[in-house]
Amino acid sequence: MNGKELRDALHTGQRVYGTMIVSTSPHWPQAVKSTGVDFVFIDTEHIAIDRTTLAWMCQTYRALGLAPIVRIPSPDPYAATVALDNGANGVVAPYIETVEQVQRLRGAVKLRPLKGQVLEDILSGKRELDATMQAYIDNRCAQNLLFINIESAPAIAALDDLLAVPGIDALLVGPHDLSCNLGVPEQWAHPRFEDAIQTIIAKARAHNVGAGVHYWWGIEDEIRWGKAGANLIVHAGDIGLFADTLRADLQRFRAECGDVAPQL
Protein backbone atom coordinates (compact mmCIF):
# COMPACT_ATOMS: atom_id res chain seq x y z
CA MET A 1 0.00 0.00 0.00
CA ASN A 2 1.07 3.57 -0.57
CA GLY A 3 0.29 6.26 1.97
CA LYS A 4 -3.05 7.29 0.50
CA GLU A 5 -4.24 3.69 0.21
CA LEU A 6 -3.25 3.05 3.82
CA ARG A 7 -5.00 6.20 5.02
CA ASP A 8 -8.19 5.40 3.12
CA ALA A 9 -8.21 1.84 4.46
CA LEU A 10 -7.87 3.01 8.06
CA HIS A 11 -10.73 5.49 7.77
CA THR A 12 -13.09 3.04 6.08
CA GLY A 13 -12.54 0.22 8.56
CA GLN A 14 -10.43 -2.06 6.38
CA ARG A 15 -7.73 -3.96 8.21
CA VAL A 16 -4.10 -3.25 7.49
CA TYR A 17 -1.21 -5.41 8.65
CA GLY A 18 2.36 -4.52 9.48
CA THR A 19 5.26 -5.22 11.77
CA MET A 20 8.08 -3.27 13.37
CA ILE A 21 11.28 -3.24 11.32
CA VAL A 22 14.56 -2.00 12.77
CA SER A 23 17.05 -4.09 10.77
CA THR A 24 19.13 -1.92 8.47
CA SER A 25 20.32 -4.80 6.27
CA PRO A 26 19.84 -4.08 2.55
CA HIS A 27 18.53 -7.64 2.14
CA TRP A 28 15.70 -7.10 4.62
CA PRO A 29 13.16 -5.04 2.61
CA GLN A 30 12.61 -7.70 -0.05
CA ALA A 31 12.21 -10.37 2.63
CA VAL A 32 9.62 -8.22 4.40
CA LYS A 33 7.81 -7.61 1.12
CA SER A 34 7.49 -11.36 0.59
CA THR A 35 5.44 -11.75 3.79
CA GLY A 36 2.44 -9.85 2.40
CA VAL A 37 2.30 -7.02 4.95
CA ASP A 38 0.79 -3.67 3.96
CA PHE A 39 3.19 -1.34 5.77
CA VAL A 40 6.25 -1.25 8.00
CA PHE A 41 6.59 0.45 11.36
CA ILE A 42 10.10 1.85 11.85
CA ASP A 43 10.94 2.81 15.42
CA THR A 44 13.36 5.67 16.06
CA GLU A 45 12.12 6.34 19.59
CA HIS A 46 13.88 3.36 21.16
CA ILE A 47 16.19 2.25 18.34
CA ALA A 48 19.30 4.11 17.20
CA ILE A 49 18.74 4.73 13.49
CA ASP A 50 20.44 7.80 12.06
CA ARG A 51 18.83 10.12 9.53
CA THR A 52 20.73 8.84 6.50
CA THR A 53 19.93 5.21 7.26
CA LEU A 54 16.30 6.04 7.97
CA ALA A 55 16.07 7.79 4.61
CA TRP A 56 17.22 4.78 2.57
CA MET A 57 14.95 2.49 4.58
CA CYS A 58 11.92 4.68 3.92
CA GLN A 59 12.71 5.19 0.26
CA THR A 60 13.29 1.47 -0.29
CA TYR A 61 10.09 0.35 1.42
CA ARG A 62 8.11 2.98 -0.49
CA ALA A 63 9.58 1.74 -3.76
CA LEU A 64 8.42 -1.77 -2.84
CA GLY A 65 4.86 -0.59 -2.16
CA LEU A 66 5.08 -0.84 1.64
CA ALA A 67 4.20 2.42 3.35
CA PRO A 68 6.88 3.28 5.94
CA ILE A 69 5.44 4.66 9.18
CA VAL A 70 8.09 6.10 11.50
CA ARG A 71 7.76 6.52 15.24
CA ILE A 72 9.63 9.69 16.09
CA PRO A 73 11.62 10.11 19.33
CA SER A 74 9.21 12.64 20.86
CA PRO A 75 5.97 14.44 19.94
CA ASP A 76 8.01 17.18 18.29
CA PRO A 77 6.70 18.75 15.05
CA TYR A 78 10.26 19.24 13.81
CA ALA A 79 11.01 15.53 14.30
CA ALA A 80 7.86 14.77 12.31
CA THR A 81 8.98 16.90 9.37
CA VAL A 82 12.42 15.26 9.44
CA ALA A 83 10.83 11.81 9.16
CA LEU A 84 8.62 12.93 6.28
CA ASP A 85 11.55 14.58 4.50
CA ASN A 86 13.39 11.26 4.80
CA GLY A 87 10.59 9.51 2.92
CA ALA A 88 8.20 8.35 5.64
CA ASN A 89 4.56 8.08 4.62
CA GLY A 90 3.53 8.84 8.16
CA VAL A 91 4.63 9.39 11.71
CA VAL A 92 3.71 7.88 15.05
CA ALA A 93 3.98 10.51 17.78
CA PRO A 94 4.74 8.92 21.19
CA TYR A 95 3.03 9.60 24.51
CA ILE A 96 0.39 12.07 23.40
CA GLU A 97 -1.82 13.57 26.10
CA THR A 98 -2.94 17.04 24.96
CA VAL A 99 -4.85 18.70 22.14
CA GLU A 100 -2.01 21.19 21.73
CA GLN A 101 0.42 18.35 20.97
CA VAL A 102 -1.91 16.94 18.32
CA GLN A 103 -2.54 20.35 16.76
CA ARG A 104 1.16 21.04 16.36
CA LEU A 105 1.73 17.62 14.84
CA ARG A 106 -1.22 18.20 12.52
CA GLY A 107 0.53 21.34 11.32
CA ALA A 108 3.75 19.44 10.64
CA VAL A 109 2.15 16.44 8.93
CA LYS A 110 -1.04 17.70 7.30
CA LEU A 111 -0.33 21.35 6.50
CA ARG A 112 3.16 21.30 5.09
CA PRO A 113 4.96 23.43 3.95
CA LEU A 114 3.25 26.13 6.00
CA LYS A 115 5.24 27.48 8.95
CA GLY A 116 5.43 30.43 11.30
CA GLN A 117 2.57 32.81 11.98
CA VAL A 118 0.50 31.63 9.03
CA LEU A 119 0.49 28.11 10.39
CA GLU A 120 -0.25 29.29 13.93
CA ASP A 121 -3.22 31.30 12.69
CA ILE A 122 -4.64 28.32 10.80
CA LEU A 123 -4.21 25.96 13.75
CA SER A 124 -5.88 28.46 16.11
CA GLY A 125 -8.78 29.02 13.70
CA LYS A 126 -7.96 32.70 13.10
CA ARG A 127 -7.39 32.15 9.41
CA GLU A 128 -8.57 29.83 6.64
CA LEU A 129 -6.73 28.89 3.49
CA ASP A 130 -8.12 30.05 0.18
CA ALA A 131 -9.23 27.42 -2.31
CA THR A 132 -6.01 27.46 -4.33
CA MET A 133 -3.74 27.01 -1.32
CA GLN A 134 -6.03 24.40 0.23
CA ALA A 135 -5.94 22.34 -2.95
CA TYR A 136 -2.16 22.59 -3.05
CA ILE A 137 -1.83 21.45 0.58
CA ASP A 138 -4.30 18.61 0.11
CA ASN A 139 -2.37 17.33 -2.90
CA ARG A 140 1.06 17.75 -1.30
CA CYS A 141 0.06 16.00 1.93
CA ALA A 142 -2.22 13.36 0.42
CA GLN A 143 0.10 10.51 1.44
CA ASN A 144 1.04 11.86 4.87
CA LEU A 145 -0.42 9.98 7.84
CA LEU A 146 -0.57 10.96 11.49
CA PHE A 147 -0.76 8.24 14.14
CA ILE A 148 -0.77 9.13 17.82
CA ASN A 149 0.41 6.80 20.56
CA ILE A 150 -2.06 6.44 23.43
CA GLU A 151 0.00 5.37 26.42
CA SER A 152 -1.51 6.84 29.59
CA ALA A 153 -4.67 7.35 31.64
CA PRO A 154 -4.67 11.13 30.92
CA ALA A 155 -4.63 10.37 27.18
CA ILE A 156 -7.62 8.03 27.53
CA ALA A 157 -9.50 10.65 29.55
CA ALA A 158 -8.83 13.21 26.80
CA LEU A 159 -9.69 10.94 23.85
CA ASP A 160 -12.82 12.80 22.77
CA ASP A 161 -10.93 16.09 22.65
CA LEU A 162 -7.93 14.56 20.92
CA LEU A 163 -10.09 12.91 18.28
CA ALA A 164 -11.85 16.20 17.58
CA VAL A 165 -8.61 17.53 16.05
CA PRO A 166 -8.75 17.12 12.24
CA GLY A 167 -6.14 14.98 10.57
CA ILE A 168 -5.66 12.02 12.90
CA ASP A 169 -5.49 8.79 10.93
CA ALA A 170 -5.09 6.25 13.73
CA LEU A 171 -4.66 5.67 17.44
CA LEU A 172 -1.88 3.22 18.23
CA VAL A 173 -1.58 1.85 21.75
CA GLY A 174 1.85 1.53 23.31
CA PRO A 175 0.98 -1.38 25.61
CA HIS A 176 4.05 -1.38 27.84
CA ASP A 177 3.86 2.30 28.73
CA LEU A 178 0.09 2.14 29.06
CA SER A 179 0.16 -0.83 31.43
CA CYS A 180 2.78 0.91 33.57
CA ASN A 181 0.82 4.16 33.64
CA LEU A 182 -2.28 2.26 34.70
CA GLY A 183 -0.36 0.66 37.57
CA VAL A 184 -0.52 -2.88 36.16
CA PRO A 185 2.90 -3.28 34.49
CA GLU A 186 2.90 -5.98 31.83
CA GLN A 187 -0.30 -7.49 33.24
CA TRP A 188 -1.91 -7.95 29.86
CA ALA A 189 -4.92 -9.84 31.22
CA HIS A 190 -5.69 -7.29 33.93
CA PRO A 191 -9.23 -5.85 33.62
CA ARG A 192 -7.92 -2.30 33.91
CA PHE A 193 -5.63 -2.79 30.92
CA GLU A 194 -8.26 -4.63 28.88
CA ASP A 195 -10.89 -1.96 29.59
CA ALA A 196 -8.47 0.71 28.41
CA ILE A 197 -7.77 -1.14 25.15
CA GLN A 198 -11.46 -1.66 24.47
CA THR A 199 -12.21 2.02 25.17
CA ILE A 200 -9.48 3.21 22.80
CA ILE A 201 -10.65 0.90 20.01
CA ALA A 202 -14.31 1.88 20.43
CA LYS A 203 -13.68 5.63 20.47
CA ALA A 204 -11.29 5.56 17.53
CA ARG A 205 -13.62 3.52 15.35
CA ALA A 206 -16.60 5.70 16.33
CA HIS A 207 -14.64 8.63 14.85
CA ASN A 208 -13.76 6.62 11.70
CA VAL A 209 -10.12 6.58 12.77
CA GLY A 210 -7.90 3.51 12.71
CA ALA A 211 -7.24 1.69 15.98
CA GLY A 212 -4.58 -0.80 16.94
CA VAL A 213 -2.00 -2.04 19.40
CA HIS A 214 1.69 -2.70 18.80
CA TYR A 215 1.82 -6.07 20.52
CA TRP A 216 4.64 -8.59 21.02
CA TRP A 217 3.25 -11.25 23.33
CA GLY A 218 1.30 -13.65 21.13
CA ILE A 219 -1.49 -13.42 18.62
CA GLU A 220 -4.48 -14.45 20.77
CA ASP A 221 -4.87 -10.97 22.26
CA GLU A 222 -4.54 -9.41 18.80
CA ILE A 223 -7.32 -11.67 17.53
CA ARG A 224 -9.58 -10.65 20.41
CA TRP A 225 -8.94 -6.96 19.79
CA GLY A 226 -9.44 -7.49 16.06
CA LYS A 227 -12.87 -8.93 16.78
CA ALA A 228 -13.56 -5.85 18.94
CA GLY A 229 -12.87 -3.58 15.96
CA ALA A 230 -9.12 -3.00 15.80
CA ASN A 231 -8.10 -2.51 12.18
CA LEU A 232 -4.46 -1.45 12.56
CA ILE A 233 -2.47 -4.62 13.22
CA VAL A 234 1.17 -4.03 14.20
CA HIS A 235 2.46 -7.48 15.04
CA ALA A 236 5.71 -7.79 16.97
CA GLY A 237 8.95 -6.88 15.18
CA ASP A 238 11.87 -8.33 13.28
CA ILE A 239 14.14 -8.80 16.31
CA GLY A 240 11.49 -10.53 18.41
CA LEU A 241 10.18 -12.71 15.60
CA PHE A 242 13.70 -13.86 14.74
CA ALA A 243 14.54 -14.62 18.38
CA ASP A 244 11.26 -16.45 19.04
CA THR A 245 11.56 -18.64 15.96
CA LEU A 246 15.22 -19.48 16.51
CA ARG A 247 14.60 -20.21 20.21
CA ALA A 248 11.72 -22.56 19.40
CA ASP A 249 13.68 -24.36 16.69
CA LEU A 250 16.71 -24.82 18.93
CA GLN A 251 14.59 -26.12 21.80
CA ARG A 252 12.93 -28.65 19.52
CA PHE A 253 16.23 -29.78 18.03
CA ARG A 254 17.84 -30.25 21.45
CA ALA A 255 14.76 -32.07 22.78
CA GLU A 256 14.83 -34.55 19.88
CA CYS A 257 18.55 -34.87 19.25
CA GLY A 258 20.26 -33.92 22.53
CA ASP A 259 23.50 -32.02 22.92
CA VAL A 260 25.89 -34.80 22.02
CA ALA A 261 26.09 -36.17 18.49
CA PRO A 262 26.08 -39.99 18.19
CA GLN A 263 29.21 -41.85 17.17
CA LEU A 264 29.06 -42.97 13.53
C-alpha positions as CSV (number, residue, x, y, z in Angstrom):
1,M,0.0,0.0,0.0
2,N,1.1,3.6,-0.6
3,G,0.3,6.3,2.0
4,K,-3.0,7.3,0.5
5,E,-4.2,3.7,0.2
6,L,-3.2,3.1,3.8
7,R,-5.0,6.2,5.0
8,D,-8.2,5.4,3.1
9,A,-8.2,1.8,4.5
10,L,-7.9,3.0,8.1
11,H,-10.7,5.5,7.8
12,T,-13.1,3.0,6.1
13,G,-12.5,0.2,8.6
14,Q,-10.4,-2.1,6.4
15,R,-7.7,-4.0,8.2
16,V,-4.1,-3.3,7.5
17,Y,-1.2,-5.4,8.7
18,G,2.4,-4.5,9.5
19,T,5.3,-5.2,11.8
20,M,8.1,-3.3,13.4
21,I,11.3,-3.2,11.3
22,V,14.6,-2.0,12.8
23,S,17.0,-4.1,10.8
24,T,19.1,-1.9,8.5
25,S,20.3,-4.8,6.3
26,P,19.8,-4.1,2.6
27,H,18.5,-7.6,2.1
28,W,15.7,-7.1,4.6
29,P,13.2,-5.0,2.6
30,Q,12.6,-7.7,-0.1
31,A,12.2,-10.4,2.6
32,V,9.6,-8.2,4.4
33,K,7.8,-7.6,1.1
34,S,7.5,-11.4,0.6
35,T,5.4,-11.8,3.8
36,G,2.4,-9.9,2.4
37,V,2.3,-7.0,4.9
38,D,0.8,-3.7,4.0
39,F,3.2,-1.3,5.8
40,V,6.2,-1.2,8.0
41,F,6.6,0.5,11.4
42,I,10.1,1.9,11.8
43,D,10.9,2.8,15.4
44,T,13.4,5.7,16.1
45,E,12.1,6.3,19.6
46,H,13.9,3.4,21.2
47,I,16.2,2.2,18.3
48,A,19.3,4.1,17.2
49,I,18.7,4.7,13.5
50,D,20.4,7.8,12.1
51,R,18.8,10.1,9.5
52,T,20.7,8.8,6.5
53,T,19.9,5.2,7.3
54,L,16.3,6.0,8.0
55,A,16.1,7.8,4.6
56,W,17.2,4.8,2.6
57,M,14.9,2.5,4.6
58,C,11.9,4.7,3.9
59,Q,12.7,5.2,0.3
60,T,13.3,1.5,-0.3
61,Y,10.1,0.4,1.4
62,R,8.1,3.0,-0.5
63,A,9.6,1.7,-3.8
64,L,8.4,-1.8,-2.8
65,G,4.9,-0.6,-2.2
66,L,5.1,-0.8,1.6
67,A,4.2,2.4,3.3
68,P,6.9,3.3,5.9
69,I,5.4,4.7,9.2
70,V,8.1,6.1,11.5
71,R,7.8,6.5,15.2
72,I,9.6,9.7,16.1
73,P,11.6,10.1,19.3
74,S,9.2,12.6,20.9
75,P,6.0,14.4,19.9
76,D,8.0,17.2,18.3
77,P,6.7,18.8,15.1
78,Y,10.3,19.2,13.8
79,A,11.0,15.5,14.3
80,A,7.9,14.8,12.3
81,T,9.0,16.9,9.4
82,V,12.4,15.3,9.4
83,A,10.8,11.8,9.2
84,L,8.6,12.9,6.3
85,D,11.6,14.6,4.5
86,N,13.4,11.3,4.8
87,G,10.6,9.5,2.9
88,A,8.2,8.3,5.6
89,N,4.6,8.1,4.6
90,G,3.5,8.8,8.2
91,V,4.6,9.4,11.7
92,V,3.7,7.9,15.1
93,A,4.0,10.5,17.8
94,P,4.7,8.9,21.2
95,Y,3.0,9.6,24.5
96,I,0.4,12.1,23.4
97,E,-1.8,13.6,26.1
98,T,-2.9,17.0,25.0
99,V,-4.8,18.7,22.1
100,E,-2.0,21.2,21.7
101,Q,0.4,18.4,21.0
102,V,-1.9,16.9,18.3
103,Q,-2.5,20.4,16.8
104,R,1.2,21.0,16.4
105,L,1.7,17.6,14.8
106,R,-1.2,18.2,12.5
107,G,0.5,21.3,11.3
108,A,3.7,19.4,10.6
109,V,2.1,16.4,8.9
110,K,-1.0,17.7,7.3
111,L,-0.3,21.4,6.5
112,R,3.2,21.3,5.1
113,P,5.0,23.4,3.9
114,L,3.2,26.1,6.0
115,K,5.2,27.5,8.9
116,G,5.4,30.4,11.3
117,Q,2.6,32.8,12.0
118,V,0.5,31.6,9.0
119,L,0.5,28.1,10.4
120,E,-0.2,29.3,13.9
121,D,-3.2,31.3,12.7
122,I,-4.6,28.3,10.8
123,L,-4.2,26.0,13.8
124,S,-5.9,28.5,16.1
125,G,-8.8,29.0,13.7
126,K,-8.0,32.7,13.1
127,R,-7.4,32.1,9.4
128,E,-8.6,29.8,6.6
129,L,-6.7,28.9,3.5
130,D,-8.1,30.0,0.2
131,A,-9.2,27.4,-2.3
132,T,-6.0,27.5,-4.3
133,M,-3.7,27.0,-1.3
134,Q,-6.0,24.4,0.2
135,A,-5.9,22.3,-3.0
136,Y,-2.2,22.6,-3.0
137,I,-1.8,21.5,0.6
138,D,-4.3,18.6,0.1
139,N,-2.4,17.3,-2.9
140,R,1.1,17.7,-1.3
141,C,0.1,16.0,1.9
142,A,-2.2,13.4,0.4
143,Q,0.1,10.5,1.4
144,N,1.0,11.9,4.9
145,L,-0.4,10.0,7.8
146,L,-0.6,11.0,11.5
147,F,-0.8,8.2,14.1
148,I,-0.8,9.1,17.8
149,N,0.4,6.8,20.6
150,I,-2.1,6.4,23.4
151,E,0.0,5.4,26.4
152,S,-1.5,6.8,29.6
153,A,-4.7,7.3,31.6
154,P,-4.7,11.1,30.9
155,A,-4.6,10.4,27.2
156,I,-7.6,8.0,27.5
157,A,-9.5,10.7,29.6
158,A,-8.8,13.2,26.8
159,L,-9.7,10.9,23.9
160,D,-12.8,12.8,22.8
161,D,-10.9,16.1,22.7
162,L,-7.9,14.6,20.9
163,L,-10.1,12.9,18.3
164,A,-11.8,16.2,17.6
165,V,-8.6,17.5,16.0
166,P,-8.7,17.1,12.2
167,G,-6.1,15.0,10.6
168,I,-5.7,12.0,12.9
169,D,-5.5,8.8,10.9
170,A,-5.1,6.2,13.7
171,L,-4.7,5.7,17.4
172,L,-1.9,3.2,18.2
173,V,-1.6,1.8,21.7
174,G,1.9,1.5,23.3
175,P,1.0,-1.4,25.6
176,H,4.0,-1.4,27.8
177,D,3.9,2.3,28.7
178,L,0.1,2.1,29.1
179,S,0.2,-0.8,31.4
180,C,2.8,0.9,33.6
181,N,0.8,4.2,33.6
182,L,-2.3,2.3,34.7
183,G,-0.4,0.7,37.6
184,V,-0.5,-2.9,36.2
185,P,2.9,-3.3,34.5
186,E,2.9,-6.0,31.8
187,Q,-0.3,-7.5,33.2
188,W,-1.9,-8.0,29.9
189,A,-4.9,-9.8,31.2
190,H,-5.7,-7.3,33.9
191,P,-9.2,-5.9,33.6
192,R,-7.9,-2.3,33.9
193,F,-5.6,-2.8,30.9
194,E,-8.3,-4.6,28.9
195,D,-10.9,-2.0,29.6
196,A,-8.5,0.7,28.4
197,I,-7.8,-1.1,25.1
198,Q,-11.5,-1.7,24.5
199,T,-12.2,2.0,25.2
200,I,-9.5,3.2,22.8
201,I,-10.6,0.9,20.0
202,A,-14.3,1.9,20.4
203,K,-13.7,5.6,20.5
204,A,-11.3,5.6,17.5
205,R,-13.6,3.5,15.4
206,A,-16.6,5.7,16.3
207,H,-14.6,8.6,14.9
208,N,-13.8,6.6,11.7
209,V,-10.1,6.6,12.8
210,G,-7.9,3.5,12.7
211,A,-7.2,1.7,16.0
212,G,-4.6,-0.8,16.9
213,V,-2.0,-2.0,19.4
214,H,1.7,-2.7,18.8
215,Y,1.8,-6.1,20.5
216,W,4.6,-8.6,21.0
217,W,3.2,-11.2,23.3
218,G,1.3,-13.6,21.1
219,I,-1.5,-13.4,18.6
220,E,-4.5,-14.4,20.8
221,D,-4.9,-11.0,22.3
222,E,-4.5,-9.4,18.8
223,I,-7.3,-11.7,17.5
224,R,-9.6,-10.6,20.4
225,W,-8.9,-7.0,19.8
226,G,-9.4,-7.5,16.1
227,K,-12.9,-8.9,16.8
228,A,-13.6,-5.9,18.9
229,G,-12.9,-3.6,16.0
230,A,-9.1,-3.0,15.8
231,N,-8.1,-2.5,12.2
232,L,-4.5,-1.5,12.6
233,I,-2.5,-4.6,13.2
234,V,1.2,-4.0,14.2
235,H,2.5,-7.5,15.0
236,A,5.7,-7.8,17.0
237,G,9.0,-6.9,15.2
238,D,11.9,-8.3,13.3
239,I,14.1,-8.8,16.3
240,G,11.5,-10.5,18.4
241,L,10.2,-12.7,15.6
242,F,13.7,-13.9,14.7
243,A,14.5,-14.6,18.4
244,D,11.3,-16.4,19.0
245,T,11.6,-18.6,16.0
246,L,15.2,-19.5,16.5
247,R,14.6,-20.2,20.2
248,A,11.7,-22.6,19.4
249,D,13.7,-24.4,16.7
250,L,16.7,-24.8,18.9
251,Q,14.6,-26.1,21.8
252,R,12.9,-28.7,19.5
253,F,16.2,-29.8,18.0
254,R,17.8,-30.2,21.5
255,A,14.8,-32.1,22.8
256,E,14.8,-34.5,19.9
257,C,18.5,-34.9,19.3
258,G,20.3,-33.9,22.5
259,D,23.5,-32.0,22.9
260,V,25.9,-34.8,22.0
261,A,26.1,-36.2,18.5
262,P,26.1,-40.0,18.2
263,Q,29.2,-41.8,17.2
264,L,29.1,-43.0,13.5
